[in-house]
Structure formats: C-alpha cells, structure tokens
Amino acid sequence: MKNYLYPMKCRIKAFGITREILNGNELVIELPQGATVADLKRELFGRYPRLTRLSSLFVAVNTEYAPEDQRLTEDCEIALIPPVSGG
C-alpha cells in the first residue's frame, strides 16, 4: 500500500495556450502519492483558473491520452493538450 502522506513531484509539459496560462513550457507540482489525472486537473484549475475557460483540456501520460481515473507516478511524463483549431 502506498503512503499517501508523502507527496510526489509531477513534471508537466504545457502546449499551445496552456503555455501562456502557466507562464512557461514546464511546471512541477507536488501531489499526494496515488493521485489521479482528475486530481491533477483539480489542482491545476485551482492554481490557474483560466484553464477552466478552455473548451477542452486533455492530459496525456507517457504520450497517450489518459482517462480521469488514471493514477500518476512521479516518473511519468505528463502533457497538457489544449483545444486545437485548424484551417
């Protein structure tokens, strides 16, 4: 059983408009061990309310789109994928 008291550091890469909202290409935040994608999004929405205004925000973990209930680990690669418009 994991110890949920000790935080893990999650390194997040930002793309598109999320780079502007997060003020950079990369962000490191601490989350409890066993945190999910939904927990990550809640934390990000609390810190960066402008993210809630996006029409969609996908999270990729280790280069694959991740469901809300996917557990994160300290060594995973996390990316924020904002809505994309094309022409």
Order of alpha helices (4+ residues) and beta strands (2+ residues): beta-alpha-beta-alpha-beta-beta-beta
